[in-house]
C-alpha cells in the first residue's frame, strides 16, 4: 500500500491524519508524565518523542491552551 493510500484510509477510519493522531498520543503521554512524575520538561519531551522542551511547550500549549509547567502545577498543589 502506498503512503498516500494509507494516509487517506487512516483519515477515513480514524478521522485525523496519522501525524495528528501521533501528536495527540504524544501530548496525552506527556500529560501522564506531568501528572505523576517529577521529570524535567526536557526529559518529558524526550520520553514522548517531541525532542526538545521548546517543541513540547509549543505543541502542548497549542493542544491544551496551557504550558506543561502550569499543567503540572494543577496536580502538585495541596
C-alpha distances in whole Angstrom, upper triangle without the diagonal:
4,7,8,6,6,10,11,10,12,15,15,16,17,19,19,16,15,18,20,19,20,23,24,24,26,28,29,29,32,34,34,35,38,39,40,40,42,40,40,38,37,36,34,32,31,30,28,26,28,29,33,35,35,32,32,35,33,30,32,35,33,31,34,37,39,39,38,42,43,40,41,45,45,44,47,50,52
4,5,5,6,9,10,11,12,14,15,16,18,19,18,15,14,16,19,19,19,22,24,24,25,28,29,29,31,33,34,35,37,39,40,40,42,39,39,37,35,35,33,31,30,30,27,25,26,28,31,34,33,30,30,33,31,29,31,33,31,30,33,36,37,37,37,40,42,39,41,44,44,44,46,49,52
4,6,5,6,9,10,10,12,14,15,16,17,15,12,11,12,15,16,16,18,20,20,22,24,25,26,28,30,31,32,34,36,37,37,38,36,36,33,32,31,30,27,27,27,24,22,22,24,27,30,29,26,27,30,28,25,27,30,27,26,30,32,34,34,33,37,38,36,37,41,40,40,43,46,49
4,5,5,6,9,10,11,12,14,15,15,14,11,11,13,15,16,17,19,21,21,23,25,26,27,29,31,32,33,35,37,38,38,40,38,37,34,33,33,31,29,29,29,26,24,24,26,29,31,30,27,28,30,28,25,28,29,27,26,29,32,34,34,34,37,38,36,38,41,41,41,44,46,49
4,5,5,6,8,10,11,12,14,15,14,12,12,14,17,17,18,20,22,22,24,26,27,28,30,32,33,34,36,37,39,39,41,39,39,36,35,35,33,31,31,30,27,25,26,28,31,33,33,29,30,32,30,27,29,31,29,27,31,33,35,36,35,39,40,37,39,43,42,42,45,47,50
4,5,5,6,9,10,10,12,13,12,10,9,12,14,14,15,18,19,19,21,23,24,25,27,29,29,31,33,34,35,36,38,36,36,33,33,32,30,28,27,27,24,22,23,26,29,31,31,27,27,30,28,25,27,29,27,25,28,31,33,33,33,36,37,35,36,40,39,39,42,44,47
4,6,5,6,9,10,10,11,9,6,7,9,11,11,13,15,16,17,19,21,22,23,25,26,28,29,31,32,34,34,36,34,34,31,31,30,28,26,26,26,22,21,21,24,27,28,28,24,24,27,25,22,24,26,23,22,25,28,30,30,30,34,34,32,34,37,37,37,40,42,45
4,5,5,6,9,10,10,10,8,9,12,13,13,15,18,18,19,22,23,24,25,27,29,30,32,33,34,36,37,39,37,37,34,34,34,31,29,29,29,25,24,24,27,30,31,31,27,27,29,27,24,26,28,25,23,27,29,31,32,32,36,36,34,36,39,38,39,42,44,47
4,5,5,6,8,9,10,9,10,13,14,13,16,18,18,19,22,23,24,25,27,29,29,31,33,34,36,37,39,37,38,35,35,34,31,29,30,29,26,25,25,28,31,33,32,29,28,31,29,25,27,29,26,24,27,30,32,33,33,37,37,34,36,39,38,38,41,44,46
4,5,5,6,7,7,7,7,10,11,10,12,15,15,15,18,20,20,21,24,25,26,28,29,30,32,33,35,33,34,31,31,30,28,26,26,25,22,21,22,25,28,29,29,25,25,27,26,22,24,26,23,21,24,27,29,30,29,33,33,31,32,36,35,35,38,40,43
4,5,5,5,5,5,7,10,10,10,13,14,14,16,18,19,20,22,24,25,26,28,29,30,32,33,36,34,34,31,31,31,28,26,27,26,23,22,22,26,28,29,29,25,24,26,25,21,22,24,21,19,22,25,27,29,28,32,32,30,32,35,34,34,37,40,42
4,6,6,8,9,11,14,14,13,16,18,17,18,21,22,22,24,27,27,28,31,32,33,35,36,39,37,37,34,35,34,31,30,31,30,26,26,26,29,32,33,32,29,28,30,28,25,26,27,24,22,25,28,30,32,32,35,35,32,35,38,36,36,40,42,44
4,6,8,10,11,14,14,12,15,17,16,17,20,21,20,22,25,25,26,29,30,31,32,34,37,35,36,33,34,33,30,29,29,28,25,24,25,29,31,32,32,28,27,30,28,24,25,27,25,22,24,27,30,31,31,34,34,31,33,36,35,35,38,40,42
4,6,8,9,12,10,8,12,14,13,13,17,17,17,19,21,22,23,25,27,27,29,30,33,32,32,30,30,30,27,25,26,25,21,21,22,26,28,29,29,25,24,26,25,21,22,24,21,18,21,24,26,27,27,31,30,27,29,32,31,31,34,36,39
4,7,9,12,10,9,13,14,13,14,17,18,17,20,22,22,24,26,27,28,30,31,34,33,33,30,31,31,27,26,27,26,22,22,23,26,28,28,28,25,24,25,23,20,21,22,19,17,19,22,25,26,26,30,30,27,29,32,31,31,34,36,39
4,7,8,6,6,10,11,10,12,15,15,16,18,20,20,22,24,25,26,28,29,32,30,30,27,28,28,25,23,24,23,20,19,19,23,25,25,25,21,20,22,20,17,18,19,17,14,17,20,23,24,24,28,28,25,27,30,29,30,33,35,38
4,5,5,6,9,10,11,12,14,15,17,18,20,21,23,25,26,27,29,30,32,30,30,27,27,27,24,22,23,22,19,18,18,21,23,24,23,20,20,22,20,16,18,20,17,15,19,21,24,24,24,28,28,26,28,31,31,31,34,36,39
4,6,5,6,9,10,11,12,14,15,16,18,20,21,23,24,26,27,28,30,28,28,25,25,24,22,20,20,20,16,15,16,19,21,23,23,19,19,21,20,16,18,20,18,16,19,22,24,24,24,27,28,26,27,31,30,30,33,36,39
4,5,5,6,9,10,11,12,14,15,16,18,20,21,22,24,26,26,28,26,25,22,22,22,19,17,18,18,14,13,12,16,18,19,19,15,15,18,16,13,15,17,15,14,17,20,21,21,21,25,26,24,25,29,28,29,31,34,37
4,5,5,6,9,10,11,12,14,15,16,19,20,21,22,25,25,27,25,25,22,22,22,19,17,18,18,14,14,13,17,18,19,19,15,15,17,15,11,13,15,13,11,14,17,19,19,19,23,23,21,23,26,26,26,29,32,35
4,6,5,6,9,10,11,12,14,15,17,19,20,21,23,24,26,24,25,22,22,22,19,17,18,17,14,13,14,17,20,20,20,17,16,18,17,13,14,17,15,12,15,18,20,20,20,23,24,21,23,26,25,25,28,31,34
4,5,5,6,9,10,11,12,14,15,17,18,20,21,22,24,22,22,19,19,19,16,14,15,14,10,10,11,14,17,18,18,15,14,16,16,12,13,16,15,13,16,19,20,19,18,22,23,20,22,25,25,25,27,30,33
4,5,5,6,9,10,10,12,14,15,16,18,20,20,22,20,20,17,17,17,14,12,14,13,10,9,9,12,14,15,15,11,10,13,12,8,10,13,11,9,12,15,16,16,15,19,20,17,19,22,22,23,25,28,31
4,5,5,6,9,10,11,13,14,15,16,19,20,22,20,20,17,18,18,15,14,16,15,11,12,11,15,17,17,17,14,12,14,13,10,9,12,11,8,10,14,15,15,15,18,19,16,18,21,20,20,23,26,29
4,6,5,6,9,10,11,13,14,15,17,18,20,19,19,17,18,17,13,13,14,12,9,10,11,15,17,17,18,15,13,15,16,12,11,15,14,11,13,17,17,17,15,19,20,17,18,21,21,20,23,26,28
4,5,5,6,9,10,11,12,14,16,16,18,16,16,14,14,13,10,9,11,9,5,7,8,11,13,13,15,12,9,12,13,10,9,13,13,11,13,16,16,15,13,16,18,15,16,20,20,19,21,24,27
4,5,5,6,9,10,10,12,14,15,17,15,15,13,14,14,10,9,12,11,8,10,9,13,13,13,14,11,8,10,11,8,6,10,10,8,9,12,12,12,10,14,15,12,13,17,16,16,19,22,25
4,5,5,6,9,10,11,13,14,16,16,17,14,16,15,12,12,14,12,9,12,12,16,17,16,17,15,12,13,15,12,9,13,13,10,10,14,14,14,12,15,15,12,13,16,16,15,18,21,23
4,5,5,6,9,10,11,12,14,13,14,13,14,13,9,10,11,9,6,10,11,14,15,15,17,15,11,14,16,13,11,15,16,13,13,16,16,15,12,15,16,13,13,17,17,15,18,21,23
4,5,5,6,9,10,10,12,11,11,9,11,10,6,7,10,8,6,9,9,12,12,11,14,12,9,11,13,11,8,12,14,12,11,14,13,11,8,11,13,10,10,14,14,13,16,19,22
4,5,5,6,9,10,12,12,13,11,14,13,9,11,13,12,10,13,13,16,16,14,16,15,11,12,14,12,9,12,14,11,10,13,11,11,8,11,11,8,8,12,11,10,13,16,19
4,5,5,6,8,11,11,13,13,15,13,10,12,14,11,10,14,15,17,17,16,18,17,14,15,18,16,13,15,17,15,14,17,15,14,11,13,14,11,10,13,13,11,13,16,19
4,6,5,5,8,8,10,10,12,10,7,10,11,9,9,13,13,15,15,14,17,16,12,14,17,15,13,16,18,16,15,18,16,14,10,12,13,11,9,12,13,11,13,16,19
4,6,6,7,8,9,8,11,10,8,10,13,11,11,15,14,16,15,13,15,15,12,12,15,15,11,14,16,15,13,15,13,11,7,8,10,7,5,9,10,8,10,13,16
4,6,9,10,12,12,15,14,11,14,16,14,14,18,18,19,19,17,19,19,15,15,18,17,14,16,18,16,14,16,14,13,10,10,11,8,6,9,8,6,8,11,14
4,7,9,12,13,16,14,11,15,16,14,14,18,19,20,20,18,21,21,17,18,21,20,17,19,22,20,18,20,17,16,13,13,14,11,9,11,11,8,9,13,14
4,6,9,10,13,11,9,13,14,12,13,17,17,18,18,16,19,19,16,17,20,20,17,19,22,20,19,21,18,16,12,12,14,12,9,12,13,10,10,14,16
4,6,9,11,10,9,13,14,13,15,18,18,18,17,15,18,19,16,16,20,20,17,19,23,22,20,21,18,16,12,11,14,13,9,11,13,11,10,14,16
4,7,8,6,6,10,10,10,12,15,15,14,14,12,15,16,14,15,18,18,16,18,21,21,20,21,18,15,12,11,14,14,11,13,16,14,13,17,19
4,5,5,6,9,10,11,12,14,14,13,11,9,12,14,12,12,16,17,15,17,20,20,19,20,17,13,10,10,13,13,11,13,16,15,14,17,20
4,5,5,6,9,10,11,12,11,10,8,6,9,10,8,8,12,13,11,13,16,16,16,17,14,10,7,8,11,11,10,13,15,15,15,18,21
4,6,5,6,9,10,11,9,8,6,5,8,10,8,10,13,14,13,15,18,18,18,19,17,13,11,11,15,15,14,16,19,19,19,22,25
4,5,5,6,9,10,10,9,8,8,12,12,10,12,15,15,14,17,20,19,19,21,19,15,12,13,16,16,14,17,19,18,18,21,24
4,5,5,6,9,9,9,9,8,11,11,8,11,14,13,12,15,17,16,16,18,16,13,10,11,14,13,11,15,17,16,16,20,23
4,6,5,6,5,5,6,6,9,8,6,9,11,10,10,13,15,15,15,17,16,13,10,12,15,14,14,17,19,18,19,22,26
4,6,5,6,5,6,8,11,10,9,12,14,14,14,17,18,18,19,21,19,16,14,16,19,18,17,20,22,21,22,25,28
4,6,8,8,10,11,14,13,11,14,16,15,14,18,19,18,19,21,20,17,14,16,19,17,16,20,21,20,21,24,27
4,6,8,10,11,13,11,9,12,14,12,12,15,16,15,16,19,18,16,13,16,18,16,16,19,20,19,21,24,27
4,6,9,11,13,10,9,13,14,12,13,16,17,16,18,20,19,17,15,18,21,19,19,22,23,23,24,27,30
4,6,8,9,6,6,10,10,9,10,13,14,14,16,18,17,15,13,16,18,17,17,21,22,22,23,26,30
4,7,9,7,8,11,12,11,13,16,17,17,19,20,19,16,14,17,20,19,19,22,24,24,25,28,31
4,5,5,6,9,10,11,12,14,16,16,18,19,17,14,13,14,18,18,17,20,22,23,23,26,29
4,5,5,6,9,10,10,12,14,15,16,16,14,11,9,11,14,14,14,17,19,20,20,23,26
4,5,5,6,9,10,11,12,14,15,15,14,11,11,12,15,15,16,18,21,22,22,24,28
4,5,5,6,8,10,11,12,14,15,14,11,11,14,16,16,17,20,21,22,23,26,29
4,6,5,6,8,10,10,12,13,11,9,8,11,13,12,13,16,18,18,20,22,26
4,6,5,6,8,10,10,10,9,6,6,9,11,11,12,15,16,18,19,21,24
4,6,5,6,9,10,10,10,8,9,12,13,13,15,18,19,20,22,24,27
4,5,5,6,9,10,10,9,10,13,14,13,15,18,19,20,22,24,28
4,5,5,6,8,7,6,7,10,11,10,12,15,15,16,18,20,24
4,5,5,5,5,5,7,10,10,10,13,15,15,17,19,20,24
4,6,6,8,9,11,14,14,13,16,18,18,20,22,24,27
4,6,8,10,11,14,14,12,15,17,17,18,21,23,26
4,5,8,9,12,11,9,12,14,13,15,18,19,23
4,7,10,12,10,10,13,14,14,16,19,19,23
4,7,8,6,7,10,11,11,14,16,16,20
4,5,5,6,9,10,11,13,15,16,20
4,6,5,6,9,10,11,13,15,18
4,5,5,6,9,10,11,12,16
4,5,5,7,9,10,11,15
4,5,6,7,9,11,14
4,5,6,7,9,13
4,5,5,6,10
4,6,6,9
4,6,8
4,6
4
